[in-house]
């Protein structure tokens, strides 16, 4: 036992670790940026990135001016997809509102709308949508269809005392309020760890080469494994600090649930952090300058953001893109984050 402890004490990795910790201690600005910037980005992205489109500015052209037309407008607003900002006189005025970006949707109710309903025919209204943004237009179309079904069911119930013969009761799990932050914020943990871990290690060897200290490291009596561990271990600790700060802020500011075992999450995060650091070290050995290292790091990070499932569902991607996504550590870490935090899986 004493021989093993003596060998551990003489391990050549300790001087390298001491050097890296001293460098981190002296470069306090970099350490502050590595821990403080992720917190700022989390708050910014968590509030700014919203995938659920609500309260689209809407203008109304009510040529009917009846109780039925007012009921339709009210049902449309009750979906929470539309926010009526004004009423205009005709279609040309509604078009001008949409063209200058003041409104995204225009509801046009024709003069014979109530007369058709009272006469047993279908009351037809038109929804003009600015479809330049597909996500917003999709939300408007879904909201319009929901409003039409709701109003149609109300009229049938009033006139014929009929109830719907089929009812599907939906019970959403894990995110019942359908909040974007609940889905987005856990993914930000993986995104920020990928960015910072890859960037700081991709410049590690290059920085030693540019400063002229790489030759000194080569002639020192330490092995390759000690050199690599000495470079990696301090940044593993920085990664855990970042992860803890982001999770704490996510719970405090966005109410992110923590249903699973945090110890399990931290243990699995070690694999992801080491993988990201390894990619950074690989880039660092290939690049010849810090500028090249940063460019290669960004080249690696963009597929991580686009193909990992953080923004776009992987099921909607073509199969070759899904295969590429399987080569990225972030693809699996996002499943781990959302599974442990939101679902409580083991």
C-alpha positions as CSV (number, residue, x, y, z in Angstrom):
1,X,0.0,0.0,0.0
2,X,2.8,2.4,0.9
3,X,4.6,1.6,-2.3
4,X,1.4,2.4,-4.3
5,X,1.1,5.7,-2.4
6,X,4.7,6.6,-3.0
7,X,4.3,5.9,-6.8
8,X,1.2,8.0,-6.8
9,X,3.0,10.8,-5.1
10,X,5.9,10.7,-7.6
11,X,3.5,10.6,-10.6
12,X,4.8,13.2,-13.1
13,X,1.3,14.6,-13.7
14,X,1.3,16.6,-10.4
15,X,3.8,19.3,-11.6
16,X,1.8,19.7,-14.8
17,X,-1.4,20.1,-12.9
18,X,0.2,22.6,-10.6
19,X,1.4,24.6,-13.6
20,X,-2.0,24.7,-15.2
21,X,-3.8,25.7,-11.9
22,X,-1.2,28.5,-11.4
23,X,-1.8,29.7,-15.0
24,X,-5.6,29.8,-14.3
25,X,-5.0,31.6,-11.0
26,X,-2.9,34.3,-12.7
27,X,-5.3,34.7,-15.7
28,X,-8.3,35.6,-13.6
29,X,-10.1,37.4,-16.5
30,X,-10.2,34.2,-18.6
31,X,-11.4,32.2,-15.6
32,X,-14.1,34.8,-14.9
33,X,-15.2,34.8,-18.6
34,X,-15.3,31.0,-18.6
35,X,-17.6,30.9,-15.6
36,X,-19.5,34.2,-15.9
37,X,-20.2,34.3,-19.7
38,X,-22.2,31.0,-19.7
39,X,-24.4,32.4,-16.9
40,X,-25.1,35.5,-19.0
41,X,-25.7,33.5,-22.1
42,X,-28.1,31.2,-20.3
43,X,-30.2,34.1,-19.1
44,X,-30.2,35.7,-22.5
45,X,-30.9,32.6,-24.5
46,X,-33.4,31.2,-22.0
47,X,-35.6,34.4,-22.3
48,X,-34.9,35.1,-26.0
49,X,-35.3,31.7,-27.6
50,X,-39.0,30.8,-27.7
51,X,-40.3,28.1,-30.0
52,X,-44.0,28.6,-29.1
53,X,-45.5,31.5,-31.2
54,X,-48.2,33.3,-29.3
55,X,-50.3,36.5,-29.7
56,X,-49.6,37.3,-33.3
57,X,-50.7,40.9,-34.0
58,X,-53.9,40.7,-35.9
59,X,-56.2,43.2,-37.7
60,X,-59.9,42.6,-38.3
61,X,-62.0,43.5,-41.3
62,X,-65.5,43.0,-40.0
63,X,-67.9,43.6,-42.9
64,X,-70.7,41.7,-41.2
65,X,-70.7,43.7,-37.9
66,X,-73.1,41.1,-36.2
67,X,-73.1,39.1,-33.1
68,X,-71.8,36.1,-35.0
69,X,-68.8,37.9,-36.3
70,X,-68.0,39.3,-32.9
71,X,-68.2,35.8,-31.5
72,X,-65.8,34.5,-34.1
73,X,-63.3,37.2,-33.3
74,X,-63.6,36.3,-29.6
75,X,-63.1,32.6,-30.2
76,X,-60.0,33.4,-32.3
77,X,-58.5,35.5,-29.5
78,X,-59.2,32.8,-26.9
79,X,-56.8,30.4,-28.7
80,X,-54.0,32.9,-27.5
81,X,-52.4,32.6,-31.0
82,X,-53.8,36.0,-32.0
83,X,-53.9,39.5,-30.5
84,X,-56.3,41.9,-32.2
85,X,-54.6,45.3,-32.4
86,X,-57.2,47.2,-34.4
87,X,-60.1,47.0,-36.8
88,X,-59.8,48.3,-40.3
89,X,-62.3,49.2,-42.9
90,X,-61.3,47.1,-45.9
91,X,-58.9,44.5,-47.3
92,X,-56.6,47.2,-48.9
93,X,-56.1,48.7,-45.4
94,X,-55.4,45.3,-43.9
95,X,-52.9,44.6,-46.7
96,X,-51.0,47.8,-45.8
97,X,-50.8,46.8,-42.2
98,X,-49.3,43.5,-43.1
99,X,-46.9,44.9,-45.7
100,X,-45.3,47.4,-43.2
101,X,-45.0,44.6,-40.6
102,X,-47.4,46.2,-38.1
103,X,-49.6,43.1,-38.3
104,X,-48.9,39.4,-39.1
105,X,-52.5,38.3,-39.6
106,X,-55.7,39.9,-41.0
107,X,-59.2,38.3,-40.4
108,X,-61.7,39.2,-43.1
109,X,-65.4,38.5,-42.2
110,X,-67.7,39.0,-45.3
111,X,-71.1,40.8,-45.1
112,X,-73.1,37.6,-45.5
113,X,-71.4,35.7,-42.7
114,X,-74.2,35.7,-40.2
115,X,-76.9,35.3,-42.9
116,X,-75.3,32.2,-44.2
117,X,-75.1,30.7,-40.7
118,X,-78.7,31.5,-39.8
119,X,-79.8,30.1,-43.2
120,X,-78.2,26.7,-42.5
121,X,-75.2,27.3,-44.8
122,X,-71.5,27.5,-43.9
123,X,-70.3,30.8,-42.7
124,X,-66.9,31.5,-44.5
125,X,-64.3,33.9,-43.1
126,X,-60.8,34.4,-44.5
127,X,-57.5,34.7,-42.7
128,X,-54.7,36.5,-44.5
129,X,-51.3,35.4,-43.1
130,X,-47.8,36.8,-43.5
131,X,-46.1,33.5,-44.3
132,X,-42.6,34.9,-44.7
133,X,-41.9,33.3,-41.3
134,X,-43.0,29.6,-41.6
135,X,-43.1,29.1,-37.8
136,X,-45.4,32.1,-37.2
137,X,-47.6,31.2,-40.1
138,X,-47.9,27.6,-38.9
139,X,-49.0,28.8,-35.5
140,X,-51.6,31.1,-37.2
141,X,-53.0,28.3,-39.3
142,X,-53.2,25.9,-36.4
143,X,-54.9,28.6,-34.3
144,X,-57.4,29.4,-37.1
145,X,-58.3,25.7,-37.4
146,X,-58.7,25.3,-33.7
147,X,-61.0,28.4,-33.5
148,X,-63.1,27.2,-36.4
149,X,-63.6,23.8,-34.8
150,X,-64.5,25.3,-31.5
151,X,-67.0,27.8,-32.9
152,X,-68.5,25.1,-35.1
153,X,-69.0,22.8,-32.1
154,X,-70.7,25.7,-30.2
155,X,-73.1,26.4,-33.0
156,X,-74.0,22.8,-33.5
157,X,-74.6,22.4,-29.7
158,X,-76.8,25.5,-29.7
159,X,-78.9,24.6,-32.7
160,X,-79.2,20.8,-32.6
161,X,-78.3,20.1,-29.0
162,X,-75.6,17.7,-30.3
163,X,-72.5,16.6,-28.6
164,X,-69.3,15.5,-30.3
165,X,-69.4,11.7,-30.8
166,X,-65.6,11.4,-30.4
167,X,-63.4,13.0,-27.7
168,X,-59.7,12.6,-27.3
169,X,-58.4,13.8,-23.9
170,X,-54.8,14.8,-24.1
171,X,-52.5,14.6,-21.1
172,X,-49.0,16.0,-21.9
173,X,-46.2,14.6,-19.7
174,X,-43.0,16.2,-18.5
175,X,-43.8,19.7,-19.8
176,X,-47.6,20.0,-19.4
177,X,-47.5,23.8,-19.8
178,X,-45.7,23.5,-23.1
179,X,-43.0,26.0,-22.0
180,X,-40.2,26.6,-24.4
181,X,-37.7,27.3,-21.6
182,X,-38.3,23.8,-20.1
183,X,-37.1,22.3,-23.4
184,X,-34.4,24.9,-24.4
185,X,-32.6,25.6,-21.1
186,X,-31.3,22.0,-20.4
187,X,-30.0,21.9,-23.9
188,X,-28.1,25.2,-23.3
189,X,-26.0,23.3,-20.7
190,X,-24.7,21.0,-23.5
191,X,-24.3,23.8,-26.0
192,X,-22.2,26.1,-23.6
193,X,-20.1,23.2,-22.4
194,X,-19.4,22.2,-26.0
195,X,-18.4,25.8,-26.9
196,X,-16.2,26.5,-23.9
197,X,-14.6,23.1,-23.5
198,X,-13.7,22.9,-27.2
199,X,-12.5,26.5,-27.4
200,X,-10.3,26.6,-24.4
201,X,-8.5,23.3,-25.1
202,X,-8.2,23.9,-28.8
203,X,-5.8,26.8,-28.0
204,X,-4.0,25.0,-25.2
205,X,-1.1,23.3,-27.2
206,X,-1.1,26.1,-29.8
207,X,-0.6,28.7,-27.1
208,X,2.3,26.8,-25.7
209,X,3.8,26.6,-29.2
210,X,3.3,30.4,-29.8
211,X,4.9,31.3,-26.5
212,X,7.8,29.1,-27.1
213,X,7.2,26.9,-24.0
214,X,6.2,23.8,-25.9
215,X,9.9,22.8,-26.3
216,X,10.4,23.2,-22.5
217,X,7.5,20.8,-21.9
218,X,8.9,18.3,-24.4
219,X,12.3,18.2,-22.6
220,X,10.7,18.0,-19.1
221,X,10.7,14.5,-17.5
222,X,7.0,13.9,-17.9
223,X,5.2,11.4,-20.2
224,X,2.6,12.1,-22.9
225,X,-0.2,10.9,-20.6
226,X,0.9,13.2,-17.8
227,X,1.0,16.1,-20.2
228,X,-2.5,15.4,-21.6
229,X,-4.0,14.9,-18.1
230,X,-2.3,18.0,-16.8
231,X,-4.0,19.9,-19.6
232,X,-7.4,18.3,-19.2
233,X,-8.1,17.9,-15.5
234,X,-8.2,21.7,-14.7
235,X,-10.7,22.2,-17.5
236,X,-12.8,19.3,-16.3
237,X,-13.2,21.2,-13.0
238,X,-14.0,24.4,-14.9
239,X,-16.7,22.4,-16.9
240,X,-18.3,21.2,-13.7
241,X,-18.3,24.8,-12.3
242,X,-20.0,26.0,-15.5
243,X,-22.6,23.2,-15.4
244,X,-23.4,23.8,-11.8
245,X,-23.9,27.6,-12.4
246,X,-26.1,27.0,-15.4
247,X,-28.3,24.4,-13.7
248,X,-28.6,26.6,-10.6
249,X,-29.7,29.6,-12.7
250,X,-32.0,27.4,-14.8
251,X,-33.8,26.3,-11.6
252,X,-34.0,29.8,-10.1
253,X,-34.8,31.9,-13.2
254,X,-36.8,29.4,-15.4
255,X,-38.2,26.9,-12.9
256,X,-36.5,23.9,-14.7
257,X,-37.5,20.7,-12.8
258,X,-34.8,18.4,-11.5
259,X,-36.7,15.1,-11.4
260,X,-33.7,12.7,-11.7
261,X,-30.5,12.0,-9.8
262,X,-28.0,14.8,-10.0
263,X,-25.2,12.5,-9.1
264,X,-26.0,10.4,-12.1
265,X,-26.1,13.5,-14.3
266,X,-22.7,14.7,-13.1
267,X,-21.2,11.2,-13.6
268,X,-22.4,11.0,-17.2
269,X,-21.4,14.6,-17.8
270,X,-17.8,13.6,-17.2
271,X,-17.8,11.5,-20.3
272,X,-19.2,14.4,-22.4
273,X,-16.8,16.9,-20.9
274,X,-13.8,14.7,-21.6
275,X,-15.0,14.0,-25.1
276,X,-15.3,17.7,-25.8
277,X,-11.9,18.4,-24.3
278,X,-10.5,15.6,-26.5
279,X,-11.9,17.2,-29.6
280,X,-10.3,20.5,-28.5
281,X,-6.9,18.9,-28.0
282,X,-7.1,17.2,-31.4
283,X,-7.8,20.6,-33.0
284,X,-4.9,22.0,-31.0
285,X,-2.4,19.5,-32.3
286,X,-3.5,20.2,-35.9
287,X,-3.7,24.0,-35.9
288,X,-0.6,26.1,-36.2
289,X,-2.0,29.3,-34.6
290,X,-4.7,30.3,-32.2
291,X,-6.7,31.8,-35.0
292,X,-6.7,28.5,-36.9
293,X,-7.7,26.7,-33.7
294,X,-10.7,29.0,-33.1
295,X,-11.8,28.6,-36.7
296,X,-11.6,24.8,-36.6
297,X,-13.5,24.9,-33.2
298,X,-16.3,26.9,-34.7
299,X,-16.4,24.5,-37.7
300,X,-17.0,21.7,-35.2
301,X,-19.5,23.6,-33.1
302,X,-21.9,24.5,-35.9
303,X,-22.9,20.9,-36.8
304,X,-23.3,20.3,-33.0
305,X,-25.9,23.0,-32.8
306,X,-27.7,22.2,-36.0
307,X,-27.6,18.3,-36.1
308,X,-27.7,17.3,-32.5
309,X,-31.4,18.0,-32.1
310,X,-31.0,21.1,-29.9
311,X,-33.0,23.4,-32.3
312,X,-34.4,21.1,-35.0
313,X,-36.0,17.6,-34.2
314,X,-33.7,14.9,-35.5
315,X,-36.7,12.8,-36.6
316,X,-37.4,15.5,-39.2
317,X,-33.9,15.4,-40.7
318,X,-32.9,13.3,-43.7
319,X,-31.2,10.0,-42.8
320,X,-27.6,11.2,-43.8
321,X,-28.0,14.1,-41.4
322,X,-29.2,11.8,-38.7
323,X,-26.1,9.6,-39.2
324,X,-23.8,12.6,-39.0
325,X,-25.6,13.6,-35.8
326,X,-24.7,10.3,-34.2
327,X,-21.0,11.2,-34.5
328,X,-21.5,14.2,-32.2
329,X,-21.2,13.8,-28.4
330,X,-23.8,16.5,-27.9
331,X,-26.5,14.4,-29.6
332,X,-26.3,11.9,-26.7
333,X,-25.7,14.4,-24.0
334,X,-28.9,16.3,-24.8
335,X,-30.9,13.0,-24.4
336,X,-29.2,12.5,-21.0
337,X,-29.9,16.1,-19.9
338,X,-33.5,16.1,-20.8
339,X,-34.0,12.5,-19.7
340,X,-32.5,13.0,-16.2
341,X,-33.8,16.6,-15.5
342,X,-37.3,16.5,-17.1
343,X,-38.2,12.8,-17.0
344,X,-36.3,11.5,-14.0
345,X,-35.0,8.5,-15.9
346,X,-32.2,6.3,-14.4
